[in-house]
Amino acid sequence: MGLSIRITDVTPIKNMTLLVTFENGVVKEYDTKQLLPQFPYYNKLKDENFFKLVKVECGGCAVGWDDDIDISEVELWEGGITVSV
């Protein structure tokens, strides 16, 4: 595992995509649809109202929706596309 950078903000945007801001100021887009083939429990994110409930969790080490669904800062950092530095 590489450098761990905490999340400071998350915004749900179109088509199951998150806009994630990290403590170093980098903003990345993360498409949660890439998780569906391997992890079927992420199918709950297809519900737009549920998807909008995303929040930063555990001091910035993840984003989550409920007790069962979260995504780590490492996955968001490594799997996200940088949109702003």
Residue frames as a rotation matrix with the C-alpha (Angstrom) as fourth column:
MET 1
0.582 0.813 0.000 0.00
0.813 -0.582 0.000 0.00
0.000 0.000 -1.000 0.00
GLY 2
-0.273 -0.667 0.693 1.23
0.657 -0.656 -0.372 3.46
0.703 0.354 0.617 -0.86
LEU 3
-0.988 -0.138 0.067 0.80
0.068 -0.788 -0.613 6.78
0.137 -0.601 0.788 0.82
SER 4
-0.214 0.954 -0.211 -2.55
0.972 0.230 0.055 7.20
0.101 -0.193 -0.976 2.58
ILE 5
-0.967 -0.032 0.254 -4.19
0.043 -0.998 0.039 10.58
0.252 0.048 0.966 1.97
ARG 6
-0.614 0.753 -0.236 -7.33
0.508 0.149 -0.848 11.43
-0.604 -0.641 -0.474 3.93
ILE 7
-0.364 0.654 0.664 -10.59
0.745 -0.223 0.628 12.48
0.559 0.723 -0.406 2.34
THR 8
-0.942 0.052 -0.330 -11.96
0.181 -0.752 -0.634 15.89
-0.282 -0.657 0.699 3.29
ASP 9
-0.233 0.900 -0.368 -15.12
-0.659 -0.425 -0.621 16.00
-0.715 0.097 0.692 1.15
VAL 10
-0.885 0.062 0.461 -17.26
0.352 0.737 0.577 13.84
-0.304 0.673 -0.674 -1.12
THR 11
-0.300 0.799 -0.520 -20.03
-0.675 -0.563 -0.476 14.86
-0.674 0.208 0.709 -3.51
PRO 12
-0.226 0.292 0.929 -22.25
0.532 0.836 -0.134 12.45
-0.816 0.464 -0.345 -5.44
ILE 13
-0.445 0.103 -0.890 -22.48
-0.665 -0.703 0.251 13.48
-0.600 0.703 0.381 -9.09
LYS 14
0.333 0.730 -0.598 -24.06
-0.937 0.183 -0.298 11.96
-0.108 0.659 0.744 -12.20
ASN 15
0.574 0.015 -0.819 -24.17
-0.530 0.769 -0.358 8.31
0.624 0.640 0.449 -13.17
MET 16
0.963 -0.115 -0.245 -22.92
0.255 0.689 0.678 6.72
0.091 -0.715 0.693 -9.90
THR 17
0.073 -0.968 0.238 -19.78
0.600 -0.148 -0.786 8.86
0.796 0.201 0.571 -9.84
LEU 18
0.710 0.050 -0.703 -18.24
0.665 -0.378 0.644 10.55
-0.234 -0.924 -0.302 -6.81
LEU 19
0.405 -0.632 0.661 -16.24
0.027 -0.715 -0.699 13.76
0.914 0.301 -0.273 -6.68
VAL 20
0.750 -0.207 -0.629 -13.70
0.655 0.363 0.662 13.21
0.092 -0.908 0.408 -3.89
THR 21
0.569 -0.581 0.582 -11.50
-0.382 -0.813 -0.439 15.92
0.728 0.028 -0.685 -2.36
PHE 22
0.455 -0.533 -0.713 -8.36
0.752 0.659 -0.014 14.85
0.478 -0.530 0.701 -0.51
GLU 23
0.744 -0.124 -0.656 -6.46
0.501 -0.545 0.672 16.71
-0.441 -0.829 -0.344 2.22
ASN 24
-0.354 -0.934 -0.054 -3.66
0.602 -0.272 0.751 17.62
-0.716 0.233 0.658 -0.21
GLY 25
-0.229 0.366 -0.902 -6.18
-0.431 -0.869 -0.243 19.54
-0.873 0.333 0.357 -2.39
VAL 26
-0.961 -0.110 -0.254 -6.38
-0.276 0.422 0.863 16.95
0.012 0.900 -0.436 -5.17
VAL 27
-0.021 0.991 0.129 -9.90
-0.708 0.076 -0.702 16.30
-0.706 -0.105 0.701 -6.47
LYS 28
-0.954 -0.289 -0.080 -10.69
-0.270 0.710 0.651 13.00
-0.132 0.642 -0.755 -8.18
GLU 29
0.126 0.962 -0.241 -13.72
-0.989 0.141 0.046 11.50
0.078 0.233 0.969 -9.89
TYR 30
-0.871 -0.331 0.362 -14.44
-0.387 0.918 -0.091 7.91
-0.302 -0.219 -0.928 -8.94
ASP 31
-0.175 0.802 -0.571 -16.90
-0.837 0.185 0.515 5.78
0.519 0.568 0.639 -10.91
THR 32
-0.330 0.079 0.941 -18.49
-0.784 0.533 -0.319 3.34
-0.527 -0.842 -0.114 -8.47
LYS 33
0.711 0.634 -0.305 -19.89
-0.690 0.544 -0.477 1.24
-0.136 0.549 0.825 -11.34
GLN 34
0.012 -0.793 -0.609 -16.46
-0.699 0.429 -0.573 -0.40
0.715 0.433 -0.549 -11.64
LEU 35
-0.709 -0.276 0.649 -17.15
-0.697 0.417 -0.584 -2.18
-0.109 -0.866 -0.488 -8.34
LEU 36
0.201 0.972 0.119 -20.41
-0.937 0.227 -0.266 -3.85
-0.285 -0.058 0.957 -9.43
PRO 37
0.410 0.002 -0.912 -19.03
-0.574 0.778 -0.256 -6.90
0.709 0.628 0.320 -11.31
GLN 38
-0.461 -0.733 -0.500 -16.81
-0.024 0.574 -0.819 -7.99
0.887 -0.365 -0.282 -8.44
PHE 39
-0.970 0.103 -0.220 -18.90
0.221 -0.001 -0.975 -6.87
-0.101 -0.995 -0.021 -5.45
PRO 40
-0.474 0.850 0.229 -22.67
0.548 0.082 0.832 -7.30
0.689 0.520 -0.505 -6.01
TYR 41
0.024 0.517 -0.856 -23.59
0.978 -0.188 -0.086 -5.63
-0.206 -0.835 -0.510 -2.70
TYR 42
-0.770 -0.325 -0.549 -22.66
0.225 -0.944 0.242 -2.30
-0.597 0.063 0.800 -4.33
ASN 43
-0.638 0.606 0.476 -25.81
0.633 0.061 0.772 -2.69
0.439 0.793 -0.422 -6.47
LYS 44
0.177 0.695 -0.697 -27.61
0.936 -0.338 -0.100 -0.67
-0.305 -0.635 -0.710 -3.76
LEU 45
-0.477 -0.467 -0.745 -25.76
0.272 -0.884 0.380 2.36
-0.836 -0.022 0.548 -5.17
LYS 46
-0.806 0.253 0.535 -27.91
0.546 -0.029 0.837 2.16
0.227 0.967 -0.114 -8.32
ASP 47
0.344 0.909 -0.236 -30.69
0.929 -0.292 0.229 3.74
0.139 -0.298 -0.944 -6.24
GLU 48
-0.116 -0.439 0.891 -30.07
0.445 -0.825 -0.348 7.45
0.888 0.356 0.291 -6.87
ASN 49
0.629 0.414 0.658 -31.61
-0.358 -0.597 0.718 8.54
0.691 -0.687 -0.227 -3.56
PHE 50
0.926 -0.353 -0.132 -29.44
0.323 0.564 0.760 6.08
-0.194 -0.747 0.636 -1.63
PHE 51
0.208 -0.898 0.387 -26.34
0.911 0.034 -0.411 7.07
0.356 0.438 0.826 -3.63
LYS 52
0.189 -0.058 0.980 -26.83
0.058 -0.996 -0.070 10.71
0.980 0.070 -0.184 -2.58
LEU 53
0.963 0.248 0.102 -26.47
-0.095 -0.041 0.995 9.71
0.250 -0.968 -0.016 1.10
VAL 54
0.362 -0.903 -0.231 -22.68
0.705 0.428 -0.565 9.29
0.609 0.042 0.792 0.77
LYS 55
0.927 -0.150 0.345 -20.55
-0.322 -0.789 0.523 10.86
0.194 -0.596 -0.779 3.49
VAL 56
-0.063 -0.994 -0.084 -16.94
-0.461 0.103 -0.881 10.96
0.885 -0.017 -0.465 4.64
GLU 57
0.909 0.391 -0.144 -16.33
-0.099 0.539 0.836 8.38
0.405 -0.746 0.529 7.38
CYS 58
0.766 -0.542 -0.347 -13.76
0.629 0.520 0.577 7.46
-0.132 -0.660 0.739 10.05
GLY 59
0.422 -0.612 -0.669 -11.80
0.107 -0.699 0.707 10.70
-0.900 -0.370 -0.229 9.96
GLY 60
0.426 -0.193 -0.884 -11.36
-0.810 -0.516 -0.278 10.67
-0.403 0.835 -0.376 6.20
CYS 61
-0.605 -0.714 0.352 -10.23
-0.505 0.685 0.525 7.08
-0.616 0.140 -0.775 5.71
ALA 62
-0.776 0.411 0.478 -13.33
0.606 0.695 0.387 6.14
-0.173 0.590 -0.789 3.67
VAL 63
-0.639 0.768 -0.049 -16.63
-0.763 -0.625 0.166 7.27
0.096 0.144 0.985 2.23
GLY 64
-0.951 0.309 -0.002 -19.75
0.303 0.934 -0.189 5.33
-0.057 -0.180 -0.982 3.06
TRP 65
-0.495 0.863 0.106 -23.49
-0.373 -0.321 0.870 5.03
0.785 0.391 0.481 2.78
ASP 66
0.686 0.658 0.310 -24.45
-0.599 0.269 0.754 2.65
0.413 -0.704 0.579 5.60
ASP 67
0.410 -0.530 0.742 -22.87
-0.688 0.355 0.633 0.01
-0.599 -0.770 -0.220 7.85
ASP 68
0.525 -0.110 0.844 -22.39
0.321 0.944 -0.077 -2.35
-0.788 0.311 0.531 4.88
ILE 69
0.590 -0.219 0.777 -21.17
0.790 -0.040 -0.611 -0.14
0.165 0.975 0.150 2.04
ASP 70
0.724 -0.447 -0.526 -18.02
-0.170 -0.853 0.493 1.96
-0.669 -0.268 -0.693 2.05
ILE 71
0.767 -0.582 0.272 -14.98
0.465 0.211 -0.860 2.64
0.443 0.785 0.432 -0.12
SER 72
0.420 -0.689 -0.591 -11.51
0.757 -0.094 0.646 3.24
-0.501 -0.719 0.482 1.31
GLU 73
0.683 -0.261 -0.682 -9.40
-0.330 -0.943 0.030 6.31
-0.651 0.205 -0.730 0.65
VAL 74
-0.420 -0.885 0.203 -6.77
-0.229 0.319 0.920 4.09
-0.878 0.340 -0.336 -0.98
GLU 75
-0.280 0.405 0.871 -9.26
0.820 0.572 -0.003 2.72
-0.499 0.713 -0.492 -3.53
LEU 76
0.776 0.618 -0.129 -10.64
0.487 -0.716 -0.500 6.20
-0.401 0.325 -0.857 -4.24
TRP 77
0.373 -0.740 -0.560 -7.13
-0.469 -0.671 0.574 7.62
-0.800 0.049 -0.597 -4.66
GLU 78
-0.610 -0.722 0.327 -5.76
-0.147 0.509 0.848 4.82
-0.779 0.469 -0.417 -6.83
GLY 79
-0.456 0.508 0.730 -8.95
0.805 0.585 0.096 4.20
-0.379 0.632 -0.676 -8.83
GLY 80
0.523 0.683 -0.510 -10.00
0.448 -0.729 -0.517 7.81
-0.725 0.042 -0.688 -9.26
ILE 81
0.088 -0.420 0.903 -9.27
0.941 -0.263 -0.214 10.15
0.328 0.868 0.372 -12.14
THR 82
-0.441 -0.354 -0.825 -7.66
0.676 -0.735 -0.046 13.45
-0.590 -0.578 0.563 -11.17
VAL 83
0.327 0.624 0.710 -9.78
0.907 -0.418 -0.050 16.44
0.265 0.660 -0.703 -12.20
SER 84
0.737 -0.127 0.664 -8.08
-0.167 -0.986 -0.003 19.17
0.655 -0.108 -0.748 -10.18
VAL 85
0.100 -0.783 -0.613 -4.79
0.854 0.384 -0.351 19.65
0.511 -0.488 0.707 -8.34
